[in-house]
């Protein structure tokens, strides 16, 4: 079985840690840097629910920081669920990869690269995200939105990889080291970034 690098190269997809760009491409991102930073915090807490962190503590923090209203309707049902299956928790845990993508978009993460490894959770928890019960103002103020060109070329890479991955599933030629859940979460994050749709309403067309 080929590696993801070899597979991506056969499709003409960039394999660099960060996709290079030379000129302005794509429309400006419709999301504000504050909006993206808040959504990344919410995804951080959603993933925490998947990892069995006390949801009441998470909700209290979000409310204290006055961003509970930014939590999507579906996410609110997860925060208040009395019971959750292991599969449901697993799905919530993967939201950390969408969070990582949004953190990249606001310059909190250096690069994304190919979807062959999960995000660095130690760095995420210890060095990037505000701690539970801490104020979020400094985190939001320090966020810096990447250029439209940088966002669009990375978005394009993720979209193309997802298209090719779906084709590869049909022919059973998906590279062994490609982590499909990482790719899906990245695609979801970029679709939200470049639309005005609500988080729950995002659809991944390939």
Residue frames as a rotation matrix with the C-alpha (Angstrom) as fourth column:
UNK 1
0.577 0.816 0.000 0.00
0.816 -0.577 0.000 0.00
0.000 0.000 -1.000 0.00
UNK 2
-0.152 -0.621 0.769 1.31
0.552 -0.699 -0.455 3.46
0.820 0.356 0.449 -0.87
UNK 3
-0.565 -0.079 -0.822 1.85
0.769 -0.410 -0.490 6.14
-0.298 -0.909 0.292 1.74
UNK 4
0.532 0.787 -0.312 -0.26
0.648 -0.616 -0.448 9.28
-0.545 0.036 -0.838 1.91
UNK 5
0.022 -0.610 -0.792 2.69
-0.286 -0.763 0.579 11.27
-0.958 0.214 -0.191 0.59
UNK 6
-0.889 -0.372 0.267 3.01
0.098 0.415 0.905 9.04
-0.447 0.830 -0.332 -2.47
UNK 7
-0.234 0.908 0.347 -0.75
0.942 0.300 -0.149 8.95
-0.239 0.292 -0.926 -2.95
UNK 8
0.511 0.405 -0.758 -1.07
0.321 -0.908 -0.269 12.75
-0.797 -0.106 -0.595 -2.70
UNK 9
-0.376 -0.759 -0.531 1.78
-0.312 -0.435 0.844 13.23
-0.872 0.483 -0.073 -5.15
UNK 10
-0.784 0.116 0.610 0.08
0.549 0.588 0.594 11.04
-0.290 0.801 -0.524 -7.76
UNK 11
0.249 0.952 0.176 -2.90
0.965 -0.229 -0.124 13.40
-0.078 0.201 -0.977 -7.56
UNK 12
-0.217 -0.437 0.873 -0.79
0.576 -0.779 -0.246 16.54
0.788 0.450 0.421 -7.73
UNK 13
0.841 0.535 0.082 -1.62
0.214 -0.467 0.858 17.55
0.497 -0.704 -0.507 -4.16
UNK 14
0.145 -0.810 0.569 0.95
-0.566 -0.539 -0.623 19.54
0.811 -0.231 -0.537 -2.18
UNK 15
0.524 -0.031 -0.851 2.75
0.505 0.816 0.282 17.46
0.686 -0.578 0.443 0.45
UNK 16
-0.514 -0.753 0.410 4.50
0.132 -0.542 -0.830 20.33
0.847 -0.373 0.378 2.23
UNK 17
-0.673 0.229 -0.703 3.77
0.734 0.092 -0.673 21.16
-0.089 -0.969 -0.230 5.86
UNK 18
-0.021 0.649 -0.760 2.19
0.142 -0.751 -0.645 24.40
-0.990 -0.121 -0.076 4.66
UNK 19
0.331 0.202 0.922 0.86
0.912 0.181 -0.367 24.94
-0.241 0.962 -0.124 1.14
UNK 20
-0.650 -0.627 -0.428 2.84
0.485 -0.777 0.402 27.75
-0.585 0.053 0.810 -0.53
UNK 21
0.532 0.774 0.344 1.10
0.799 -0.323 -0.507 30.62
-0.281 0.545 -0.790 -2.29
UNK 22
-0.531 -0.813 0.238 2.42
0.837 -0.459 0.299 33.42
-0.134 0.358 0.924 -4.47
UNK 23
-0.885 0.272 0.379 -0.50
-0.087 -0.895 0.437 35.75
0.458 0.354 0.816 -5.02
UNK 24
-0.643 0.709 0.289 -3.87
-0.598 -0.230 -0.767 36.73
-0.478 -0.667 0.572 -3.64
UNK 25
-0.762 0.467 -0.448 -6.41
-0.085 0.614 0.784 33.97
0.642 0.636 -0.429 -4.22
UNK 26
-0.380 0.705 -0.599 -9.93
0.835 0.540 0.105 33.44
0.398 -0.460 -0.794 -2.94
UNK 27
0.281 0.602 0.747 -12.44
0.076 -0.790 0.608 35.69
0.957 -0.114 -0.268 -1.27
UNK 28
-0.554 -0.455 0.697 -11.80
-0.603 -0.358 -0.713 37.17
0.574 -0.815 -0.077 2.18
UNK 29
-0.765 0.256 -0.591 -12.81
0.506 0.808 -0.304 34.93
0.400 -0.531 -0.747 5.06
UNK 30
-0.052 0.837 0.545 -16.34
-0.018 -0.547 0.837 35.88
0.998 0.034 0.044 6.16
UNK 31
0.660 0.253 -0.708 -15.59
0.640 0.306 0.705 34.95
0.395 -0.918 0.041 9.79
UNK 32
0.628 -0.457 0.630 -14.03
-0.561 -0.827 -0.040 37.42
0.539 -0.328 -0.775 12.19
UNK 33
-0.365 -0.857 -0.363 -10.94
-0.214 0.457 -0.863 36.39
0.906 -0.237 -0.350 14.11
UNK 34
-0.647 0.204 0.735 -12.91
-0.760 -0.099 -0.642 36.70
-0.058 -0.974 0.219 17.36
UNK 35
0.455 0.886 -0.085 -15.65
-0.888 0.445 -0.116 34.45
-0.065 0.128 0.990 16.01
UNK 36
0.404 -0.392 -0.827 -13.09
-0.284 0.806 -0.520 31.80
0.870 0.445 0.214 15.02
UNK 37
-0.680 -0.705 0.200 -11.33
-0.367 0.091 -0.926 32.00
0.634 -0.703 -0.321 18.38
UNK 38
-0.291 0.670 0.683 -14.61
-0.918 0.004 -0.396 31.55
-0.268 -0.742 0.614 20.25
UNK 39
0.686 0.559 -0.466 -15.59
-0.687 0.708 -0.163 28.59
0.239 0.432 0.870 18.06
UNK 40
-0.062 -0.785 -0.616 -12.22
-0.225 0.612 -0.758 26.95
0.972 0.091 -0.215 18.77
UNK 41
-0.775 -0.155 0.613 -12.84
-0.615 -0.038 -0.787 27.31
0.145 -0.987 -0.066 22.51
UNK 42
0.211 0.939 0.270 -16.27
-0.936 0.274 -0.220 25.76
-0.281 -0.206 0.937 22.15
UNK 43
0.598 -0.047 -0.800 -14.86
-0.446 0.810 -0.381 22.84
0.666 0.585 0.463 20.17
UNK 44
-0.542 -0.840 0.028 -12.25
-0.410 0.235 -0.881 22.41
0.734 -0.489 -0.472 22.89
UNK 45
-0.563 0.405 0.720 -15.00
-0.761 0.084 -0.643 21.94
-0.321 -0.910 0.261 25.45
UNK 46
0.553 0.755 -0.351 -17.04
-0.833 0.508 -0.221 19.71
0.012 0.414 0.910 23.14
UNK 47
0.147 -0.599 -0.787 -14.06
-0.312 0.726 -0.612 17.41
0.938 0.336 -0.080 22.74
UNK 48
-0.757 -0.435 0.487 -13.60
-0.561 0.050 -0.826 17.51
0.335 -0.899 -0.282 26.50
UNK 49
0.159 0.887 0.433 -17.10
-0.934 0.277 -0.224 16.10
-0.319 -0.368 0.873 26.91
UNK 50
0.675 0.050 -0.736 -16.01
-0.490 0.777 -0.396 13.24
0.552 0.628 0.549 24.67
UNK 51
-0.289 -0.874 -0.390 -13.09
-0.050 0.421 -0.906 12.67
0.956 -0.243 -0.166 27.01
UNK 52
0.232 0.576 -0.784 -15.45
0.695 0.465 0.548 12.57
0.680 -0.672 -0.293 30.02
UNK 53
-0.917 -0.393 0.069 -14.62
0.262 -0.722 -0.640 15.94
0.302 -0.569 0.765 31.53
UNK 54
-0.429 0.787 -0.444 -17.46
0.722 0.003 -0.692 17.09
-0.543 -0.617 -0.570 33.81
UNK 55
-0.367 0.326 0.871 -19.87
0.794 -0.377 0.476 18.81
0.484 0.867 -0.121 31.44
UNK 56
0.704 0.654 -0.278 -21.38
0.698 -0.565 0.439 20.99
0.130 -0.503 -0.854 34.19
UNK 57
0.181 -0.738 -0.650 -17.99
0.485 -0.508 0.712 22.57
-0.855 -0.445 0.266 34.85
UNK 58
-0.708 -0.445 0.548 -17.55
0.672 -0.188 0.716 23.19
-0.216 0.876 0.432 31.14
UNK 59
0.071 0.834 0.548 -20.99
0.813 -0.366 0.452 24.77
0.577 0.413 -0.704 30.78
UNK 60
0.711 0.171 -0.682 -20.44
0.627 -0.595 0.503 26.97
-0.320 -0.785 -0.530 33.85
UNK 61
-0.282 -0.907 -0.313 -17.17
0.505 -0.418 0.755 28.20
-0.816 0.055 0.576 32.36
UNK 62
-0.646 0.080 0.759 -18.70
0.736 -0.199 0.648 28.94
0.203 0.977 0.070 28.96
UNK 63
0.462 0.877 0.130 -21.51
0.757 -0.467 0.457 30.86
0.462 -0.113 -0.880 30.62
UNK 64
0.506 -0.350 -0.788 -19.11
0.586 -0.531 0.612 32.72
-0.633 -0.771 -0.063 32.90
UNK 65
-0.602 -0.795 -0.075 -17.10
0.413 -0.391 0.823 33.78
-0.684 0.464 0.563 29.82
UNK 66
0.040 0.788 -0.614 -20.35
-0.291 -0.579 -0.762 34.84
-0.956 0.209 0.206 28.14
UNK 67
-0.594 -0.233 -0.770 -19.99
-0.800 0.066 0.597 32.57
-0.088 0.970 -0.226 25.09
UNK 68
-0.638 0.433 0.637 -22.62
0.106 0.869 -0.484 29.96
-0.763 -0.241 -0.600 25.91
UNK 69
0.389 0.851 -0.353 -24.92
-0.234 -0.280 -0.931 31.59
-0.891 0.445 0.090 23.35
UNK 70
0.023 -0.472 -0.882 -22.34
-0.992 -0.120 0.039 30.72
-0.124 0.874 -0.471 20.66
UNK 71
-0.781 -0.226 0.583 -22.70
-0.253 0.967 0.035 27.01
-0.571 -0.120 -0.812 21.41
UNK 72
-0.709 0.516 -0.480 -24.75
-0.520 0.076 0.851 25.33
0.476 0.853 0.215 18.67
UNK 73
0.236 0.901 0.365 -28.13
-0.962 0.165 0.216 23.73
0.134 -0.402 0.906 19.47
UNK 74
0.688 -0.012 -0.726 -26.76
-0.114 0.986 -0.124 20.23
0.717 0.168 0.676 18.82
UNK 75
-0.395 -0.911 -0.117 -23.72
0.083 0.091 -0.992 20.88
0.915 -0.402 0.039 20.99
UNK 76
-0.423 0.304 0.853 -25.96
-0.852 -0.454 -0.261 22.02
0.308 -0.838 0.452 23.84
UNK 77
0.701 0.700 -0.137 -27.72
-0.624 0.695 0.356 18.65
0.345 -0.164 0.924 23.77
UNK 78
0.298 -0.676 -0.674 -24.36
0.277 0.736 -0.617 16.92
0.914 -0.003 0.407 24.25
UNK 79
-0.646 -0.566 0.513 -23.45
-0.266 -0.463 -0.845 19.13
0.716 -0.682 0.148 27.19
UNK 80
-0.304 0.639 0.707 -26.73
-0.953 -0.195 -0.233 18.30
-0.011 -0.744 0.668 28.90
UNK 81
0.205 0.376 -0.904 -26.99
-0.490 0.839 0.237 14.61
0.847 0.394 0.356 27.94
UNK 82
0.545 0.054 0.836 -27.44
-0.818 0.252 0.517 12.32
-0.183 -0.966 0.182 30.95
UNK 83
0.342 -0.435 0.833 -26.01
0.123 0.899 0.420 9.35
-0.932 -0.041 0.361 29.08
UNK 84
0.486 -0.263 -0.833 -23.79
-0.853 -0.348 -0.388 8.99
-0.187 0.900 -0.394 26.04
UNK 85
0.970 -0.142 0.195 -22.53
0.177 0.969 -0.173 5.93
-0.164 0.202 0.965 24.18
UNK 86
0.148 -0.989 -0.021 -18.84
0.349 0.032 0.936 5.28
-0.925 -0.146 0.350 23.66
UNK 87
-0.189 -0.166 0.968 -19.33
0.981 0.020 0.195 5.89
-0.052 0.986 0.159 19.93
UNK 88
0.761 0.506 0.406 -20.93
0.513 -0.852 0.101 9.27
0.397 0.132 -0.908 20.61
UNK 89
0.784 -0.538 -0.310 -18.04
0.013 -0.486 0.874 10.22
-0.621 -0.689 -0.374 22.88
UNK 90
-0.103 -0.836 0.539 -15.58
0.716 0.314 0.624 9.08
-0.690 0.450 0.566 20.24
UNK 91
0.175 0.250 0.952 -17.22
0.917 -0.393 -0.065 11.37
0.358 0.885 -0.298 17.67
UNK 92
0.983 0.180 0.041 -17.09
0.148 -0.900 0.411 14.31
0.110 -0.398 -0.911 20.06
UNK 93
0.471 -0.875 -0.112 -13.43
0.279 0.027 0.960 13.61
-0.837 -0.483 0.257 20.79
UNK 94
-0.095 -0.511 0.855 -12.59
0.972 0.139 0.191 13.97
-0.216 0.849 0.483 17.10
UNK 95
0.834 0.451 0.318 -13.82
0.512 -0.848 -0.139 17.58
0.207 0.278 -0.938 17.18
UNK 96
0.527 -0.727 -0.440 -10.40
0.179 -0.411 0.894 18.40
-0.831 -0.550 -0.086 18.57
UNK 97
-0.372 -0.670 0.642 -9.10
0.778 0.152 0.610 18.07
-0.506 0.726 0.465 15.00
UNK 98
0.331 0.538 0.775 -11.55
0.801 -0.595 0.071 20.71
0.499 0.597 -0.628 13.74
UNK 99
0.936 -0.049 -0.347 -10.41
0.217 -0.696 0.685 22.85
-0.275 -0.717 -0.641 16.65
UNK 100
0.052 -0.998 0.026 -6.76
0.503 0.048 0.863 22.35
-0.863 -0.032 0.505 15.64
UNK 101
-0.221 -0.056 0.974 -7.62
0.968 -0.133 0.212 23.50
0.118 0.990 0.084 12.10
UNK 102
0.741 0.541 0.399 -9.30
0.477 -0.841 0.255 26.66
0.473 0.002 -0.881 13.36
UNK 103
0.729 -0.555 -0.399 -6.34
0.212 -0.371 0.904 27.31
-0.650 -0.744 -0.152 15.63
UNK 104
-0.281 -0.798 0.533 -4.09
0.833 0.073 0.548 27.09
-0.476 0.598 0.645 12.60
UNK 105
0.136 0.416 0.899 -6.31
0.865 -0.492 0.097 29.64
0.482 0.765 -0.427 10.83
UNK 106
0.928 0.188 0.322 -5.77
0.021 -0.889 0.458 32.15
0.372 -0.419 -0.828 13.66
UNK 107
0.282 -0.953 0.114 -2.02
-0.338 -0.209 -0.917 31.51
0.898 0.220 -0.381 13.82
UNK 108
0.489 -0.084 0.868 -2.02
-0.860 0.122 0.496 29.47
-0.147 -0.989 -0.012 17.02
UNK 109
0.550 -0.312 0.775 -0.70
0.203 0.950 0.238 26.39
-0.810 0.026 0.586 15.20
UNK 110
-0.265 -0.797 -0.543 2.27
-0.372 -0.436 0.820 26.56
-0.890 0.419 -0.181 12.85
UNK 111
-0.607 0.024 -0.794 1.19
-0.781 0.164 0.602 24.09
0.144 0.986 -0.081 10.15
UNK 112
0.414 0.829 0.376 -1.29
-0.816 0.521 -0.249 21.34
-0.402 -0.204 0.892 9.34
UNK 113
-0.698 -0.715 -0.038 0.51
-0.638 0.597 0.486 19.10
-0.325 0.363 -0.873 6.88
UNK 114
-0.448 0.514 -0.731 -1.04
-0.435 0.589 0.681 15.93
0.781 0.624 -0.040 5.52
UNK 115
0.309 0.681 0.664 -3.68
-0.924 0.048 0.380 14.14
0.227 -0.731 0.644 7.64
UNK 116
0.195 -0.344 -0.919 -1.40
-0.089 0.927 -0.365 11.33
0.977 0.153 0.150 8.77
UNK 117
-0.668 -0.355 -0.655 -1.23
0.598 0.268 -0.755 12.14
0.443 -0.896 0.033 12.47
UNK 118
0.475 0.854 -0.214 -3.51
0.800 -0.317 0.510 13.56
0.367 -0.413 -0.833 15.12
UNK 119
0.491 -0.252 0.834 -2.96
-0.182 -0.966 -0.185 16.96
0.852 -0.061 -0.520 16.66
UNK 120
-0.552 -0.763 -0.337 -0.56
0.303 0.193 -0.933 17.48
0.777 -0.617 0.125 19.54
UNK 121
0.475 0.873 -0.112 -2.96
0.405 -0.104 0.909 17.35
0.782 -0.477 -0.402 22.47
UNK 122
0.167 -0.487 -0.857 -0.25
0.974 -0.056 0.221 18.12
-0.156 -0.872 0.465 25.04
UNK 123
-0.863 -0.482 0.149 0.65
0.504 -0.836 0.215 21.35
0.021 0.261 0.965 23.25
UNK 124
-0.302 0.850 0.432 -3.03
0.254 -0.365 0.896 22.12
0.919 0.380 -0.106 22.75
UNK 125
0.617 0.627 -0.476 -3.92
0.562 0.073 0.824 21.78
0.551 -0.776 -0.307 26.41
UNK 126
0.303 -0.582 -0.755 -0.73
0.898 -0.090 0.431 23.03
-0.319 -0.808 0.495 28.04
UNK 127
-0.595 -0.768 -0.236 0.44
0.611 -0.623 0.489 25.80
-0.523 0.147 0.840 25.70
UNK 128
-0.858 0.220 0.464 -2.36
0.319 -0.480 0.817 27.04
0.403 0.849 0.342 23.45
UNK 129
-0.024 0.991 0.131 -5.82
0.351 -0.114 0.929 26.95
0.936 0.068 -0.345 24.97
UNK 130
-0.299 0.013 0.954 -6.97
-0.759 -0.609 -0.230 28.85
0.578 -0.793 0.192 28.06
UNK 131
-0.945 -0.083 -0.315 -7.37
0.119 0.812 -0.571 26.67
0.304 -0.578 -0.758 31.12
UNK 132
-0.022 0.979 -0.202 -10.79
0.595 0.175 0.785 25.79
0.804 -0.103 -0.586 32.46
UNK 133
0.563 0.382 -0.733 -11.97
0.816 -0.397 0.419 28.62
-0.131 -0.834 -0.536 34.76
UNK 134
-0.503 -0.751 -0.428 -9.40
0.588 -0.660 0.467 31.04
-0.633 -0.017 0.774 33.30
UNK 135
0.351 0.595 -0.723 -10.56
-0.174 -0.717 -0.675 34.13
-0.920 0.363 -0.148 31.35
UNK 136
0.269 -0.160 0.950 -10.47
0.817 0.561 -0.137 33.84
-0.511 0.812 0.282 27.58
UNK 137
0.911 0.202 -0.359 -9.89
0.043 -0.914 -0.403 37.51
-0.410 0.352 -0.842 26.72
UNK 138
0.110 -0.957 -0.268 -6.12
-0.606 -0.278 0.745 37.20
-0.788 0.080 -0.610 26.31
UNK 139
-0.411 -0.202 0.889 -6.45
0.397 0.838 0.374 34.14
-0.820 0.507 -0.264 24.07
UNK 140
0.504 0.701 0.505 -8.94
0.783 -0.126 -0.609 35.92
-0.363 0.702 -0.613 21.81
UNK 141
0.842 -0.185 -0.507 -6.95
-0.221 -0.975 -0.010 39.15
-0.493 0.121 -0.862 21.70
UNK 142
-0.121 -0.993 0.000 -3.78
-0.500 0.061 0.864 37.31
-0.858 0.104 -0.503 20.63
UNK 143
0.152 0.252 0.956 -5.47
0.596 0.748 -0.292 35.51
-0.789 0.614 -0.037 17.72
UNK 144
-0.270 -0.300 -0.915 -4.33
-0.543 -0.737 0.402 36.64
-0.795 0.605 0.036 14.27
UNK 145
0.678 0.638 0.366 -6.23
-0.033 0.523 -0.851 35.57
-0.735 0.565 0.376 11.16
UNK 146
-0.393 -0.810 0.435 -4.06
0.434 0.254 0.864 34.22
-0.811 0.529 0.252 8.36
UNK 147
-0.670 0.076 -0.738 -4.30
-0.561 -0.704 0.437 35.77
-0.486 0.707 0.514 4.91
UNK 148
0.445 0.890 -0.103 -7.11
-0.687 0.265 -0.677 34.83
-0.575 0.372 0.728 2.54
UNK 149
0.271 -0.427 -0.863 -4.56
-0.821 0.366 -0.438 33.21
0.502 0.827 -0.251 0.25
UNK 150
-0.769 -0.620 0.157 -3.15
-0.595 0.605 -0.529 31.01
0.233 -0.500 -0.834 3.01
UNK 151
-0.350 0.732 0.585 -6.63
-0.508 0.376 -0.775 29.92
-0.787 -0.569 0.240 4.07
UNK 152
0.559 0.682 -0.472 -7.83
-0.745 0.163 -0.647 29.15
-0.364 0.713 0.599 0.55
UNK 153
-0.003 -0.602 -0.799 -4.85
-0.805 0.476 -0.355 27.11
0.594 0.641 -0.486 -0.60
UNK 154
-0.905 -0.279 0.320 -4.98
-0.423 0.672 -0.608 24.95
-0.045 -0.686 -0.726 2.54
UNK 155
-0.064 0.970 0.236 -8.74
-0.558 0.161 -0.814 24.62
-0.827 -0.184 0.531 2.21
UNK 156
0.459 0.208 -0.864 -8.28
-0.886 0.181 -0.427 23.54
0.068 0.961 0.267 -1.40
UNK 157
-0.574 -0.729 -0.372 -5.75
-0.651 0.682 -0.332 20.88
0.496 0.051 -0.867 -0.40
UNK 158
-0.782 0.317 0.537 -8.08
-0.330 0.521 -0.787 19.45
-0.529 -0.793 -0.302 2.25
UNK 159
0.261 0.940 -0.217 -11.05
-0.692 0.026 -0.721 19.46
-0.673 0.339 0.658 -0.11
UNK 160
0.236 -0.230 -0.944 -9.12
-0.883 0.355 -0.307 17.68
0.406 0.906 -0.120 -2.86
UNK 161
-0.817 -0.577 -0.003 -7.72
-0.510 0.724 -0.465 15.09
0.270 -0.378 -0.886 -0.46
UNK 162
-0.452 0.730 0.513 -11.22
-0.402 0.347 -0.847 14.35
-0.796 -0.590 0.137 0.82
UNK 163
0.483 0.605 -0.633 -12.51
-0.830 0.086 -0.552 13.91
-0.280 0.792 0.543 -2.74
UNK 164
-0.077 -0.613 -0.786 -9.65
-0.755 0.550 -0.356 11.55
0.651 0.567 -0.506 -3.61
UNK 165
-0.859 -0.220 0.462 -10.04
-0.495 0.585 -0.643 9.66
-0.129 -0.781 -0.611 -0.33
UNK 166
0.046 0.953 0.298 -13.69
-0.591 0.267 -0.762 8.95
-0.806 -0.141 0.575 -1.06
UNK 167
0.557 0.070 -0.827 -12.74
-0.798 0.321 -0.510 7.63
0.230 0.945 0.234 -4.48
UNK 168
-0.470 -0.850 -0.238 -9.97
-0.699 0.523 -0.488 5.54
0.539 -0.063 -0.840 -2.92
UNK 169
-0.474 0.378 0.795 -12.44
-0.643 0.468 -0.606 3.92
-0.602 -0.799 0.021 -0.53
UNK 170
0.590 0.776 -0.221 -14.39
-0.697 0.352 -0.625 2.57
-0.407 0.523 0.749 -3.50
UNK 171
0.612 -0.442 -0.656 -11.29
-0.422 0.519 -0.743 0.92
0.669 0.732 0.132 -4.92
UNK 172
0.970 -0.200 -0.142 -9.82
0.227 0.513 0.828 -0.05
-0.093 -0.835 0.542 -1.54
UNK 173
0.233 -0.922 0.308 -6.69
0.761 -0.025 -0.648 2.01
0.606 0.386 0.696 -2.19
UNK 174
0.876 0.088 0.474 -6.73
-0.192 -0.838 0.510 4.35
0.442 -0.538 -0.718 0.81
UNK 175
-0.120 -0.992 -0.036 -3.18
-0.265 0.067 -0.962 4.78
0.957 -0.106 -0.271 2.19
UNK 176
0.143 0.148 -0.979 -2.64
0.714 0.670 0.206 2.97
0.686 -0.728 -0.010 5.47
UNK 177
-0.587 -0.498 -0.638 -1.27
0.809 -0.399 -0.432 6.05
-0.039 -0.770 0.637 7.20
UNK 178
-0.679 0.445 0.584 -4.09
-0.112 -0.849 0.517 8.43
0.726 0.286 0.626 6.20
UNK 179
-0.813 0.457 -0.360 -6.31
0.485 0.190 -0.854 9.23
-0.322 -0.869 -0.376 9.21
UNK 180
-0.501 0.659 0.561 -9.70
0.629 -0.168 0.759 9.78
0.594 0.733 -0.331 7.64
UNK 181
0.440 0.709 -0.551 -11.33
0.895 -0.291 0.339 11.31
0.080 -0.642 -0.762 10.74
UNK 182
-0.230 -0.599 -0.767 -8.63
0.529 -0.739 0.418 13.98
-0.817 -0.310 0.486 10.84
UNK 183
-0.932 -0.132 0.339 -9.29
0.363 -0.345 0.865 14.79
0.003 0.929 0.370 7.19
UNK 184
-0.107 0.982 0.158 -13.06
0.803 -0.009 0.596 15.01
0.587 0.191 -0.787 7.73
UNK 185
0.418 0.265 -0.869 -12.72
0.828 -0.503 0.246 17.34
-0.372 -0.823 -0.430 10.70
UNK 186
-0.611 -0.677 -0.411 -10.36
0.374 -0.704 0.604 19.61
-0.698 0.215 0.683 8.78
UNK 187
-0.777 0.387 0.496 -12.79
0.481 -0.141 0.865 19.73
0.405 0.911 -0.076 5.88
UNK 188
0.239 0.922 -0.306 -15.67
0.921 -0.116 0.371 20.55
0.307 -0.370 -0.877 8.25
UNK 189
0.094 -0.276 -0.956 -13.71
0.668 -0.695 0.267 23.39
-0.738 -0.664 0.119 9.82
UNK 190
-0.873 -0.479 -0.088 -12.79
0.242 -0.584 0.775 24.92
-0.423 0.656 0.626 6.46
UNK 191
-0.452 0.793 0.409 -16.36
0.694 0.024 0.719 24.65
0.561 0.609 -0.561 5.18
UNK 192
0.466 0.604 -0.646 -17.49
0.878 -0.405 0.254 26.60
-0.109 -0.686 -0.719 8.23
UNK 193
-0.278 -0.684 -0.674 -14.69
0.531 -0.694 0.486 29.15
-0.801 -0.223 0.556 7.83
UNK 194
-0.970 -0.227 -0.085 -15.62
0.042 -0.502 0.864 29.98
-0.239 0.835 0.496 4.26
UNK 195
-0.385 0.906 0.173 -19.38
0.557 0.079 0.827 30.09
0.736 0.415 -0.535 4.68
UNK 196
-0.677 0.261 0.688 -21.94
-0.620 -0.705 -0.343 31.89
0.396 -0.659 0.640 6.79
UNK 197
0.190 0.741 -0.644 -23.77
-0.135 0.669 0.730 28.67
0.973 -0.052 0.227 7.66
UNK 198
0.524 0.050 0.851 -24.33
-0.849 -0.049 0.526 27.74
0.068 -0.998 0.016 11.27
UNK 199
-0.482 -0.842 0.243 -21.98
-0.861 0.506 0.044 25.11
-0.160 -0.188 -0.969 12.67
UNK 200
-0.296 0.434 0.851 -24.66
-0.166 0.854 -0.493 22.40
-0.941 -0.287 -0.181 12.81
UNK 201
0.680 0.724 -0.120 -25.70
-0.184 0.010 -0.983 23.06
-0.710 0.690 0.140 9.20
UNK 202
-0.115 -0.813 -0.571 -22.35
-0.902 -0.156 0.403 22.41
-0.417 0.561 -0.715 7.51
UNK 203
0.838 0.326 0.437 -22.44
-0.094 0.876 -0.472 19.75
-0.537 0.355 0.765 4.81
UNK 204
-0.176 -0.983 -0.049 -19.35
-0.399 0.025 0.917 18.17
-0.900 0.181 -0.397 3.27
UNK 205
0.900 0.436 -0.006 -19.82
-0.141 0.277 -0.950 17.97
-0.413 0.856 0.311 -0.48
UNK 206
-0.188 -0.982 -0.026 -17.01
-0.370 0.047 0.928 16.37
-0.910 0.184 -0.372 -2.46
